[in-house]
Amino acid sequence: MGFLDRKVWAGLVCVLGLVVSCCVAARGQSGGGGVSGGSGEHEKKGAAALEAVRGNPLDLREFLKGMPKGADLHNHLSGAVYAESFIRVAAEEHMCVSLDTLVVTPGTAATGGLEAKPECGDGKVPAGTALRDQHLYDALVDAFSMRSFVPSTGITAHDHFFAAFAKFDKVYDAHLGDWIDEAATRAAAQNEQYLELMHTPGSAHSVALGKEIGWHGDFAKVREALLAGGLDEDVAASKKSLDEAEALRKKRERCGEKDAAAACGVEVRYLCQILRGFPMERVFAQTLECFEIAASDPRYVGINMVMPEDGYIARTDYALHMKMIGFMHEVYPKVHISLHAGEIAPYEVPYEDLCCHIRLAVEVGHAERIGHGAEVMYEDRPYELLKEMAAKHVMTEINLTSNDVILGVSGKEHPLPIYRKYHVPVALSSDDEGVSRIDLTHEYVRAVQTYGFKYGELKAMVRTGVEHAFLPGQSLWVEADEFGRVQAACAGDLLGAEKPSGRCGEFLKGSEKARQQWELERRFGVFERKF
């Protein structure tokens, strides 16, 4: 059958409504070029299996839980941890809980196991009390997450969500390895293979240094002063902290041993978080620290800016922040950039503030990926912006539950279908699965139920996620965001084969990104052959 005939036949199949993934309208879904993952009998069976369970939420979840989901590229590590884990560790570490605010704080050192009672002071009790007091336990879970939350006068879901982090951050700081293990374990259970976890390294010294030096607006001179003042101390401390955390993760997961946990198979990298809700001298110091860390530690594959985008400083300094990121990009051109942009809604900020956050992130901040992007249609000249993002292959990290809970943006009000219509690369991500009480599978279920996605469309988003991972090396695919042709070295191989040919093997050996893409195709093959 010739090329034209194949195209005609594909169109007829779509018209007839048969379950074939090539019906997807987005670019890169037509397969071809001998790519076994792009079409074929196995993929058709996977597509048919999805249609068979589409109408039952529980069957649908089980199907999507087992489906390969590739990468989760927008995942805040502190927000990924479930409240129950924070409570357990706070009790083990003999920490204290304020009965008034439900904030966890360090307690006086105690001995004697969980029964020990640290000195906590007035209005506080040992965190271990929650293990014997169900009322307190429930109150902590609700305070640390969105469970049971009901908006009331002066307290919105947005406010409750962001307030949760300050309640458990003292627990989070000292147990990084535990949390990486938890995130990786949850990912492995859902057939995820790659995580980029956002994490804010310790920056006490750089913050103090920034305050001492002050802010006068000259990026280059402030950078020189910070480096001369010893900012590299925080960079070294960050590396040491991550070394210890990863060693603990590997120990917990028994990596390298015969009974290694499945979580060992999840590749984890990090994005250095910058807290943008503070005075400029602090934000600049932390930004420089993050770029220095990402430039020197290959485990940190990029940077991101976090904290509520509608906050006063985040809004008023937004354009300056983007110029600062642009400056750092010139100094550190190899450091990848993903930016929270467009995580705002009309009722939260004046309409004037909706004009250009995404555009500034793309054009001034050199963002390669946009986190959230929920307000894109409120930007000035939104269709031009969408076309620009598509042309530059700027991916949008889609967080459906988060956008609904925090912004009230969902269903037809969410721009996901518009991003896809304009061929902007998109992939689903979790954002803060612990605080939101979800997992990545939940987001796939929601996407299918809300937008009616077919199997091929889901598969394309999964591939897009790995395509836009900040991993070194050449992509497996010839054209960006087109999943029809693989690089010549692997063109003759069965896609995702357990034992690639010598030439293909050499190519994969030289590219971490291509290896992850090959592994994804292997997983799709295993999954689809079950049906």
QUIHU-V761124 format. One record per residue. PHI is phi as a letter, one per 30 degrees, with the letter a starting at -180 (NA if undefined). Layout:
BEGIN
phi:PHI
phi:PHI
END
This chain:
BEGIN
phi:NA
phi:d
phi:e
phi:d
phi:d
phi:d
phi:d
phi:d
phi:d
phi:d
phi:d
phi:d
phi:d
phi:d
phi:d
phi:d
phi:i
phi:d
phi:d
phi:b
phi:d
phi:d
phi:d
phi:d
phi:d
phi:d
phi:d
phi:i
phi:c
phi:d
phi:i
phi:j
phi:i
phi:i
phi:d
phi:d
phi:d
phi:d
phi:a
phi:j
phi:d
phi:d
phi:d
phi:d
phi:d
phi:d
phi:d
phi:d
phi:d
phi:d
phi:d
phi:d
phi:c
phi:e
phi:d
phi:c
phi:e
phi:d
phi:d
phi:d
phi:d
phi:d
phi:d
phi:d
phi:d
phi:d
phi:d
phi:e
phi:c
phi:i
phi:c
phi:c
phi:c
phi:b
phi:b
phi:d
phi:d
phi:d
phi:d
phi:d
phi:d
phi:d
phi:e
phi:e
phi:d
phi:d
phi:d
phi:e
phi:d
phi:d
phi:d
phi:d
phi:c
phi:h
phi:d
phi:b
phi:b
phi:d
phi:d
phi:d
phi:c
phi:i
phi:d
phi:c
phi:b
phi:d
phi:c
phi:d
phi:e
phi:b
phi:b
phi:j
phi:i
phi:d
phi:d
phi:d
phi:b
phi:d
phi:d
phi:c
phi:i
phi:d
phi:i
phi:b
phi:b
phi:e
phi:e
phi:d
phi:e
phi:d
phi:d
phi:c
phi:b
phi:d
phi:d
phi:d
phi:e
phi:d
phi:d
phi:d
phi:e
phi:d
phi:d
phi:d
phi:a
phi:c
phi:d
phi:i
phi:d
phi:b
phi:e
phi:b
phi:e
phi:i
phi:b
phi:c
phi:e
phi:e
phi:d
phi:d
phi:e
phi:d
phi:d
phi:d
phi:d
phi:d
phi:d
phi:c
phi:d
phi:d
phi:d
phi:d
phi:e
phi:c
phi:b
phi:e
phi:d
phi:d
phi:d
phi:d
phi:d
phi:d
phi:d
phi:d
phi:d
phi:d
phi:d
phi:d
phi:d
phi:c
phi:i
phi:c
phi:b
phi:b
phi:b
phi:c
phi:c
phi:d
phi:b
phi:c
phi:d
phi:e
phi:b
phi:e
phi:d
phi:d
phi:d
phi:d
phi:d
phi:d
phi:d
phi:d
phi:d
phi:i
phi:b
phi:b
phi:j
phi:c
phi:e
phi:d
phi:d
phi:d
phi:d
phi:d
phi:d
phi:d
phi:d
phi:d
phi:d
phi:j
phi:d
phi:d
phi:d
phi:d
phi:d
phi:d
phi:d
phi:d
phi:d
phi:d
phi:d
phi:d
phi:e
phi:d
phi:d
phi:d
phi:d
phi:d
phi:e
phi:d
phi:d
phi:d
phi:c
phi:h
phi:d
phi:i
phi:c
phi:d
phi:c
phi:e
phi:d
phi:e
phi:d
phi:d
phi:d
phi:c
phi:d
phi:c
phi:b
phi:b
phi:c
phi:d
phi:d
phi:c
phi:c
phi:c
phi:c
phi:b
phi:e
phi:e
phi:d
phi:d
phi:d
phi:d
phi:d
phi:d
phi:d
phi:d
phi:e
phi:d
phi:d
phi:d
phi:d
phi:d
phi:d
phi:c
phi:c
phi:d
phi:d
phi:d
phi:c
phi:l
phi:b
phi:a
phi:c
phi:b
phi:j
phi:e
phi:d
phi:c
phi:d
phi:e
phi:d
phi:e
phi:d
phi:d
phi:c
phi:e
phi:d
phi:d
phi:e
phi:d
phi:d
phi:d
phi:d
phi:d
phi:d
phi:d
phi:d
phi:d
phi:d
phi:b
phi:d
phi:d
phi:d
phi:d
phi:b
phi:b
phi:b
phi:d
phi:a
phi:i
phi:c
phi:b
phi:b
phi:e
phi:d
phi:d
phi:b
phi:d
phi:e
phi:d
phi:d
phi:d
phi:d
phi:a
phi:d
phi:d
phi:d
phi:d
phi:d
phi:d
phi:d
phi:c
phi:d
phi:h
phi:d
phi:c
phi:b
phi:c
phi:c
phi:i
phi:i
phi:d
phi:c
phi:e
phi:d
phi:c
phi:d
phi:d
phi:h
phi:d
phi:d
phi:d
phi:d
phi:d
phi:d
phi:d
phi:d
phi:d
phi:d
phi:d
phi:h
phi:d
phi:d
phi:c
phi:d
phi:c
phi:b
phi:d
phi:d
phi:e
phi:d
phi:d
phi:d
phi:d
phi:c
phi:i
phi:c
phi:a
phi:h
phi:d
phi:d
phi:d
phi:d
phi:e
phi:d
phi:d
phi:e
phi:d
phi:e
phi:c
phi:i
phi:d
phi:d
phi:b
phi:b
phi:d
phi:b
phi:c
phi:i
phi:b
phi:d
phi:d
phi:d
phi:d
phi:i
phi:b
phi:b
phi:d
phi:e
phi:e
phi:d
phi:d
phi:d
phi:d
phi:d
phi:d
phi:d
phi:d
phi:c
phi:i
phi:e
phi:d
phi:e
phi:d
phi:d
phi:d
phi:d
phi:d
phi:d
phi:d
phi:d
phi:d
phi:e
phi:d
phi:e
phi:c
phi:d
phi:d
phi:c
phi:d
phi:j
phi:d
phi:d
phi:d
phi:c
phi:d
phi:c
phi:e
phi:i
phi:c
phi:c
phi:c
phi:b
phi:c
phi:e
phi:e
phi:d
phi:c
phi:d
phi:c
phi:c
phi:d
phi:e
phi:i
phi:e
phi:d
phi:b
phi:d
phi:d
phi:e
phi:d
phi:d
phi:e
phi:d
phi:d
phi:d
phi:d
phi:c
phi:b
phi:d
phi:d
phi:d
phi:d
phi:d
phi:d
phi:d
phi:d
phi:d
phi:d
phi:d
phi:d
phi:d
phi:d
phi:d
phi:d
phi:d
phi:d
phi:d
phi:c
END
